[in-house]
Amino acid sequence: MEILEMNYVNFRNLEDRNIQFSSRFNLFFGKNGQGKTSILEAIYFSATGKSFRTSKNIELIKYNKEKMGSYISYRDLISEKTLSVKIDKKHKEYKYNGKKTPFDEFYGKVNIVTFIPEDIELIVGSPGFRRTFFDGEIAQSNYEYFKNLKDYNKLLKIRNKYIKEKNIKDEMFLIYEEEFIKLTAKVILKRIEYVKNISIILNLNYRKLFDDKKELNLKYESFLGEVKGLNLLNLEERIKLKIQELKYQELRYGYSLVGPQRDDFKFLLNGKEAKSYSSQGEKKSIIFSLKLSEIDMVIKEKRETPIFLIDDISSYFDSIRKESIINYLKKRELQVFISSTTDLNIESKNFRIDKGEIQDGHYECK
């Protein structure tokens, strides 16, 4: 997969532009605060309809402007296609090949993996942050999971309302409860499968790039306890038992104490939780290994390479780790977008950014 060009109007502090990209490395460099991250954000937003920096659409619109728009053309295994997003202070419009489309059908058309400094929160941050991240990664290449998760979250709100009102004997609640159990089992089963598959790749990438003497694993912790080896029917039975076990506590607290919204994902380095026992350098290496593993998972699921965005590589990694990463990426058939405060001495299409304005791209062969 390859993004060919991008247009944007009124995106943050950027001057309106059309940019054509290289199929391999695209480097955006300049001093801090000039708009490098905003360019990567514009690419990500155009491809997914989301920002990796904010959930508030209004923050993406340039100061003193009423609306914003972005557009990309891209090539997948079949043909060239287009995606565009327009937002104002109240509305958001998605288009695929020039035709309006709902977000459910927009999301996942272009698979894109990001590596940003804030990703360290995947280790040190809250369980909710990790759940949101992994749910997004699974959903990006698996529409069934995207739909099941969306339906589950709707049912969770309904279930919470019935529990808060202590109305769990209502006939409609029992109907909702049956579907709630089925969707809970489906979400958990897909998470189990994903973690099992990505853990193998994660460990290989970490050992290959950073430390071949350590073992890195991703652990899925479910509200049900140990869930390895369980099938869909096993999970449904366990969920029913857990609901019965916690029924009176749920009525006392007034909300659901069962469901995948209670689960967590944890990184273990040599059997110890990375959050508490790993150095800052090890944490950064773990996250980068995870991102490379996401790329491998997308290729496995969709038989197509995703786009890779790397923000602020020059200040995030020391020179040894940075060189190791660049050498690794040179060997992969990926389209890569990188922001940096310095030139990286790679064959790339380079864009210098100064106060939101991008100078014409040029190629550097070093």
Buried (B, 14 or more C-beta within 10 A) or exposed (E): BBBBEBBBBBBBEBEEBEBEBBBBBBBBBBEEEBBBBBBBBBBBBBBBBBBBBEEEBEEBBBEEEEBBBBBBBBBBEEEEBBBBBBBBEEEEBBBBEEEEBEEEEBBBBBBBBBBBBEBBBBBEBEBEBBBEBBBBBBBBBBEEBBBBBEBBBEBBEBBBBBBBEEEBEEEEBEEBBEBBBBBBBBBBBBBBBBBEBBBEBBBBBBBEBBBEEBEBBBEBBBBBEEBEEBEEEBBBEBBBEBBEEBBEEBEEEEEBBBBBBBBBBBBBBEEEEBBEEBEEBBBBBBBBBBBBBBBBBBBEBBEBBBBBBBBBBBEBBEEEBBEBBBEBBEEBEBBBBBBBBEBBEBEBBBBBBEEBBBEEBEEBEE
